[in-house]
Amino acid sequence: MDIVESILEKTFKNRMTTFKEQYLNGQVEFNSILDFIDAWHKNPEGKKGKDLPEFLGLSSDEMQLLAYGDDQLKTELDRIKAHKMTVSKNLVEVLTKVLKVKRYGEI
């Protein structure tokens, strides 16, 4: 099974996350967007009414960035990914402090 068939199977038989979700979570490399686009084109009946932006998980602004060149889209998604990682790190720090206070009464 090639990568396009694998994407199609995961997307339409099970609920698979979009390209954007997978990229932001570090599950796929950016260049796999081409495989997702190929998968969308190769299975018209399996799209279940999803247009390409919805299938990829991209907003209209992000699709415009892709139209201008994938470097611009990658830069934007990397910015979102970095922000998401910062927020996650801060959340872990806050939760760690809360647990310490609950366990040991310290701050």
C-alpha positions in Angstrom: 0.0 0.0 0.0 1.5 3.4 -1.0 1.3 6.5 1.1 -1.7 7.9 -0.8 -3.7 4.7 -0.3 -2.8 4.7 3.3 -4.0 8.3 3.7 -7.2 7.5 1.9 -7.9 4.4 4.0 -7.2 6.3 7.3 -9.2 9.3 6.3 -12.3 7.7 4.9 -12.7 4.5 6.9 -11.6 5.9 10.3 -11.7 9.5 11.4 -8.2 10.7 10.7 -7.0 14.1 11.6 -6.3 16.6 8.8 -2.9 17.4 7.4 -2.7 20.5 9.5 -3.5 18.7 12.7 -1.0 16.0 12.0 1.7 18.6 11.0 1.1 20.7 14.1 1.4 17.6 16.3 4.7 16.5 14.6 3.1 13.4 13.1 4.0 14.2 9.4 6.6 16.4 7.6 5.4 19.4 5.7 6.1 17.9 2.3 3.5 15.3 3.0 0.9 17.9 2.1 1.4 16.7 -1.5 0.4 13.2 -0.5 -2.8 14.5 1.2 -3.6 16.5 -2.0 -3.1 13.4 -4.1 -5.3 11.4 -1.8 -8.1 14.0 -2.1 -7.9 13.9 -5.9 -7.8 10.1 -6.1 -11.0 9.4 -4.2 -13.8 11.7 -5.3 -16.6 9.5 -3.8 -14.8 9.2 -0.5 -14.6 13.0 0.1 -18.0 13.0 1.6 -18.6 16.6 0.5 -15.3 17.9 1.8 -13.6 20.5 -0.3 -9.8 20.5 -0.4 -9.3 23.2 2.3 -11.5 21.3 4.7 -9.8 18.0 3.9 -6.4 19.6 4.6 -7.7 21.4 7.6 -6.6 24.8 6.2 -8.4 28.1 6.5 -9.0 30.2 3.4 -6.1 32.5 4.4 -3.8 29.4 4.7 -5.0 28.2 1.3 -4.0 31.5 -0.2 -0.6 31.2 1.4 -0.3 27.7 -0.2 -1.3 29.2 -3.6 1.6 31.7 -3.3 4.0 29.0 -2.5 4.3 26.3 0.1 7.1 28.1 1.8 4.7 30.8 3.0 2.3 28.2 4.4 5.1 26.3 6.1 6.3 29.5 7.8 2.8 30.2 9.1 2.2 26.6 10.3 5.6 26.6 12.0 4.7 29.8 13.7 1.4 28.2 15.0 3.3 25.1 16.0 5.9 27.1 18.0 3.1 29.0 19.8 1.3 25.8 20.5 4.5 24.3 22.0 5.0 27.4 24.2 1.5 27.3 25.4 1.8 23.5 26.2 5.1 24.1 28.0 3.6 26.9 30.1 0.6 24.7 30.9 2.8 21.9 32.1 4.7 24.4 34.4 1.5 25.7 35.9 0.1 22.3 36.5 3.3 21.2 38.1 3.2 24.1 40.5 -0.5 23.3 41.3 0.4 19.7 42.1 3.3 20.8 44.3 1.0 23.1 46.2 -1.6 20.4 46.7 0.9 17.8 47.7 3.5 19.7 49.7 1.9 23.1 50.3 4.8 24.9 48.6 4.9 27.3 45.7 
